[in-house]
């Protein structure tokens, strides 16, 4: 499950990056890092 979720997040980030180079993408990346550390 975690593997599939990771791929979905990567695809989501790639899609968002094309729309917004910075901003929500960066915030989402930080959110993911915080979740992984927990």
PyMOL Python script that loads the backbone (N, CA, C, O; Angstrom):
from pymol import cmd

cmd.read_pdbstr("""\
ATOM      1  N   UNK A   1       0.837  -1.203   0.000  1.00  0.00           N
ATOM      2  CA  UNK A   1       0.000   0.000   0.000  1.00  0.00           C
ATOM      3  C   UNK A   1       0.873   1.255   0.000  1.00  0.00           C
ATOM      4  O   UNK A   1       0.650   2.186  -0.774  1.00  0.00           O
ATOM      5  N   UNK A   2       1.868   1.258   0.884  1.00  0.00           N
ATOM      6  CA  UNK A   2       2.729   2.443   0.957  1.00  0.00           C
ATOM      7  C   UNK A   2       3.440   2.667  -0.377  1.00  0.00           C
ATOM      8  O   UNK A   2       3.660   3.807  -0.787  1.00  0.00           O
ATOM      9  N   UNK A   3       3.797   1.577  -1.050  1.00  0.00           N
ATOM     10  CA  UNK A   3       4.499   1.726  -2.328  1.00  0.00           C
ATOM     11  C   UNK A   3       3.581   2.399  -3.350  1.00  0.00           C
ATOM     12  O   UNK A   3       4.000   3.300  -4.077  1.00  0.00           O
ATOM     13  N   UNK A   4       2.334   1.954  -3.396  1.00  0.00           N
ATOM     14  CA  UNK A   4       1.401   2.557  -4.344  1.00  0.00           C
ATOM     15  C   UNK A   4       1.169   4.022  -3.993  1.00  0.00           C
ATOM     16  O   UNK A   4       1.125   4.880  -4.875  1.00  0.00           O
ATOM     17  N   UNK A   5       1.024   4.301  -2.716  1.00  0.00           N
ATOM     18  CA  UNK A   5       0.784   5.689  -2.291  1.00  0.00           C
ATOM     19  C   UNK A   5       1.966   6.568  -2.682  1.00  0.00           C
ATOM     20  O   UNK A   5       1.787   7.706  -3.118  1.00  0.00           O
ATOM     21  N   UNK A   6       3.173   6.034  -2.524  1.00  0.00           N
ATOM     22  CA  UNK A   6       4.363   6.819  -2.874  1.00  0.00           C
ATOM     23  C   UNK A   6       4.332   7.170  -4.362  1.00  0.00           C
ATOM     24  O   UNK A   6       4.641   8.301  -4.737  1.00  0.00           O
ATOM     25  N   UNK A   7       3.961   6.208  -5.209  1.00  0.00           N
ATOM     26  CA  UNK A   7       3.913   6.489  -6.649  1.00  0.00           C
ATOM     27  C   UNK A   7       2.838   7.528  -6.950  1.00  0.00           C
ATOM     28  O   UNK A   7       3.029   8.411  -7.786  1.00  0.00           O
ATOM     29  N   UNK A   8       1.702   7.412  -6.256  1.00  0.00           N
ATOM     30  CA  UNK A   8       0.629   8.381  -6.497  1.00  0.00           C
ATOM     31  C   UNK A   8       1.091   9.779  -6.101  1.00  0.00           C
ATOM     32  O   UNK A   8       0.818  10.750  -6.807  1.00  0.00           O
ATOM     33  N   UNK A   9       1.793   9.881  -4.970  1.00  0.00           N
ATOM     34  CA  UNK A   9       2.279  11.188  -4.525  1.00  0.00           C
ATOM     35  C   UNK A   9       3.278  11.755  -5.529  1.00  0.00           C
ATOM     36  O   UNK A   9       3.269  12.951  -5.822  1.00  0.00           O
ATOM     37  N   UNK A  10       4.156  10.867  -6.063  1.00  0.00           N
ATOM     38  CA  UNK A  10       5.153  11.351  -7.030  1.00  0.00           C
ATOM     39  C   UNK A  10       4.443  11.864  -8.280  1.00  0.00           C
ATOM     40  O   UNK A  10       4.800  12.916  -8.811  1.00  0.00           O
ATOM     41  N   UNK A  11       3.453  11.134  -8.744  1.00  0.00           N
ATOM     42  CA  UNK A  11       2.717  11.566  -9.940  1.00  0.00           C
ATOM     43  C   UNK A  11       1.976  12.868  -9.654  1.00  0.00           C
ATOM     44  O   UNK A  11       1.933  13.765 -10.495  1.00  0.00           O
ATOM     45  N   UNK A  12       1.388  12.963  -8.446  1.00  0.00           N
ATOM     46  CA  UNK A  12       0.647  14.178  -8.085  1.00  0.00           C
ATOM     47  C   UNK A  12       1.595  15.366  -8.032  1.00  0.00           C
ATOM     48  O   UNK A  12       1.271  16.447  -8.524  1.00  0.00           O
ATOM     49  N   UNK A  13       2.758  15.168  -7.440  1.00  0.00           N
ATOM     50  CA  UNK A  13       3.732  16.267  -7.348  1.00  0.00           C
ATOM     51  C   UNK A  13       4.206  16.670  -8.745  1.00  0.00           C
ATOM     52  O   UNK A  13       4.342  17.858  -9.038  1.00  0.00           O
ATOM     53  N   UNK A  14       4.455  15.691  -9.599  1.00  0.00           N
ATOM     54  CA  UNK A  14       4.930  15.998 -10.953  1.00  0.00           C
ATOM     55  C   UNK A  14       3.869  16.811 -11.691  1.00  0.00           C
ATOM     56  O   UNK A  14       4.189  17.776 -12.385  1.00  0.00           O
ATOM     57  N   UNK A  15       2.599  16.415 -11.536  1.00  0.00           N
ATOM     58  CA  UNK A  15       1.523  17.137 -12.203  1.00  0.00           C
ATOM     59  C   UNK A  15       1.433  18.566 -11.667  1.00  0.00           C
ATOM     60  O   UNK A  15       1.312  19.519 -12.437  1.00  0.00           O
ATOM     61  N   UNK A  16       1.494  18.706 -10.344  1.00  0.00           N
ATOM     62  CA  UNK A  16       1.386  20.033  -9.736  1.00  0.00           C
ATOM     63  C   UNK A  16       2.591  20.893 -10.109  1.00  0.00           C
ATOM     64  O   UNK A  16       2.454  22.096 -10.332  1.00  0.00           O
ATOM     65  N   UNK A  17       3.759  20.281 -10.176  1.00  0.00           N
ATOM     66  CA  UNK A  17       4.969  21.043 -10.496  1.00  0.00           C
ATOM     67  C   UNK A  17       4.823  21.707 -11.864  1.00  0.00           C
ATOM     68  O   UNK A  17       5.279  22.833 -12.064  1.00  0.00           O
ATOM     69  N   UNK A  18       4.186  21.007 -12.805  1.00  0.00           N
ATOM     70  CA  UNK A  18       4.009  21.585 -14.136  1.00  0.00           C
ATOM     71  C   UNK A  18       3.101  22.814 -14.070  1.00  0.00           C
ATOM     72  O   UNK A  18       3.274  23.762 -14.835  1.00  0.00           O
ATOM     73  N   UNK A  19       2.134  22.788 -13.152  1.00  0.00           N
ATOM     74  CA  UNK A  19       1.218  23.920 -13.037  1.00  0.00           C
ATOM     75  C   UNK A  19       1.824  25.034 -12.192  1.00  0.00           C
ATOM     76  O   UNK A  19       1.811  26.201 -12.585  1.00  0.00           O
ATOM     77  N   UNK A  20       2.358  24.662 -11.023  1.00  0.00           N
ATOM     78  CA  UNK A  20       2.923  25.668 -10.121  1.00  0.00           C
ATOM     79  C   UNK A  20       4.336  25.261  -9.723  1.00  0.00           C
ATOM     80  O   UNK A  20       4.507  24.338  -8.928  1.00  0.00           O
ATOM     81  N   UNK A  21       5.354  25.935 -10.265  1.00  0.00           N
ATOM     82  CA  UNK A  21       6.750  25.597  -9.960  1.00  0.00           C
ATOM     83  C   UNK A  21       7.025  25.597  -8.465  1.00  0.00           C
ATOM     84  O   UNK A  21       7.794  24.769  -7.978  1.00  0.00           O
ATOM     85  N   UNK A  22       6.403  26.520  -7.727  1.00  0.00           N
ATOM     86  CA  UNK A  22       6.649  26.587  -6.280  1.00  0.00           C
ATOM     87  C   UNK A  22       5.340  26.890  -5.570  1.00  0.00           C
ATOM     88  O   UNK A  22       4.322  27.170  -6.203  1.00  0.00           O
ATOM     89  N   UNK A  23       5.383  26.829  -4.252  1.00  0.00           N
ATOM     90  CA  UNK A  23       4.172  27.152  -3.491  1.00  0.00           C
ATOM     91  C   UNK A  23       3.562  25.888  -2.911  1.00  0.00           C
ATOM     92  O   UNK A  23       4.118  25.288  -1.991  1.00  0.00           O
ATOM     93  N   UNK A  24       2.417  25.484  -3.450  1.00  0.00           N
ATOM     94  CA  UNK A  24       1.728  24.316  -2.900  1.00  0.00           C
ATOM     95  C   UNK A  24       2.594  23.067  -3.008  1.00  0.00           C
ATOM     96  O   UNK A  24       2.583  22.221  -2.113  1.00  0.00           O
ATOM     97  N   UNK A  25       3.340  22.949  -4.096  1.00  0.00           N
ATOM     98  CA  UNK A  25       4.176  21.758  -4.274  1.00  0.00           C
ATOM     99  C   UNK A  25       5.177  21.648  -3.134  1.00  0.00           C
ATOM    100  O   UNK A  25       5.339  20.585  -2.535  1.00  0.00           O
ATOM    101  N   UNK A  26       5.844  22.753  -2.843  1.00  0.00           N
ATOM    102  CA  UNK A  26       6.849  22.755  -1.782  1.00  0.00           C
ATOM    103  C   UNK A  26       6.190  22.436  -0.439  1.00  0.00           C
ATOM    104  O   UNK A  26       6.724  21.660   0.353  1.00  0.00           O
ATOM    105  N   UNK A  27       5.031  23.037  -0.193  1.00  0.00           N
ATOM    106  CA  UNK A  27       4.328  22.801   1.070  1.00  0.00           C
ATOM    107  C   UNK A  27       3.947  21.324   1.157  1.00  0.00           C
ATOM    108  O   UNK A  27       4.076  20.709   2.215  1.00  0.00           O
ATOM    109  N   UNK A  28       3.480  20.759   0.044  1.00  0.00           N
ATOM    110  CA  UNK A  28       3.081  19.350   0.045  1.00  0.00           C
ATOM    111  C   UNK A  28       4.292  18.458   0.303  1.00  0.00           C
ATOM    112  O   UNK A  28       4.199  17.479   1.044  1.00  0.00           O
ATOM    113  N   UNK A  29       5.418  18.794  -0.303  1.00  0.00           N
ATOM    114  CA  UNK A  29       6.634  17.999  -0.103  1.00  0.00           C
ATOM    115  C   UNK A  29       7.024  18.020   1.370  1.00  0.00           C
ATOM    116  O   UNK A  29       7.385  16.989   1.937  1.00  0.00           O
ATOM    117  N   UNK A  30       6.951  19.185   1.981  1.00  0.00           N
ATOM    118  CA  UNK A  30       7.299  19.291   3.403  1.00  0.00           C
ATOM    119  C   UNK A  30       6.314  18.486   4.236  1.00  0.00           C
ATOM    120  O   UNK A  30       6.694  17.849   5.219  1.00  0.00           O
ATOM    121  N   UNK A  31       5.049  18.517   3.840  1.00  0.00           N
ATOM    122  CA  UNK A  31       4.025  17.773   4.576  1.00  0.00           C
ATOM    123  C   UNK A  31       4.343  16.281   4.513  1.00  0.00           C
ATOM    124  O   UNK A  31       4.238  15.575   5.516  1.00  0.00           O
ATOM    125  N   UNK A  32       4.733  15.806   3.327  1.00  0.00           N
ATOM    126  CA  UNK A  32       5.061  14.389   3.166  1.00  0.00           C
ATOM    127  C   UNK A  32       6.251  14.026   4.046  1.00  0.00           C
ATOM    128  O   UNK A  32       6.250  12.992   4.714  1.00  0.00           O
ATOM    129  N   UNK A  33       7.264  14.886   4.041  1.00  0.00           N
ATOM    130  CA  UNK A  33       8.454  14.604   4.857  1.00  0.00           C
ATOM    131  C   UNK A  33       8.067  14.503   6.325  1.00  0.00           C
ATOM    132  O   UNK A  33       8.526  13.605   7.031  1.00  0.00           O
ATOM    133  N   UNK A  34       7.232  15.412   6.783  1.00  0.00           N
ATOM    134  CA  UNK A  34       6.811  15.391   8.182  1.00  0.00           C
ATOM    135  C   UNK A  34       6.057  14.105   8.485  1.00  0.00           C
ATOM    136  O   UNK A  34       6.228  13.521   9.556  1.00  0.00           O
ATOM    137  N   UNK A  35       5.222  13.659   7.547  1.00  0.00           N
ATOM    138  CA  UNK A  35       4.450  12.434   7.764  1.00  0.00           C
ATOM    139  C   UNK A  35       5.384  11.232   7.816  1.00  0.00           C
ATOM    140  O   UNK A  35       5.200  10.336   8.640  1.00  0.00           O
ATOM    141  N   UNK A  36       6.385  11.210   6.941  1.00  0.00           N
ATOM    142  CA  UNK A  36       7.308  10.065   6.917  1.00  0.00           C
ATOM    143  C   UNK A  36       8.112   9.998   8.212  1.00  0.00           C
ATOM    144  O   UNK A  36       8.379   8.911   8.724  1.00  0.00           O
ATOM    145  N   UNK A  37       8.497  11.151   8.737  1.00  0.00           N
ATOM    146  CA  UNK A  37       9.302  11.167   9.964  1.00  0.00           C
ATOM    147  C   UNK A  37       8.496  10.669  11.160  1.00  0.00           C
ATOM    148  O   UNK A  37       9.046  10.046  12.068  1.00  0.00           O
ATOM    149  N   UNK A  38       7.215  10.939  11.160  1.00  0.00           N
ATOM    150  CA  UNK A  38       6.381  10.558  12.303  1.00  0.00           C
ATOM    151  C   UNK A  38       6.388   9.049  12.487  1.00  0.00           C
ATOM    152  O   UNK A  38       5.742   8.535  13.400  1.00  0.00           O
TER     153      UNK A  38
END
""", "prot")
cmd.dss("prot")
cmd.show_as("cartoon", "prot")
cmd.util.cbc("prot")
cmd.orient("prot")
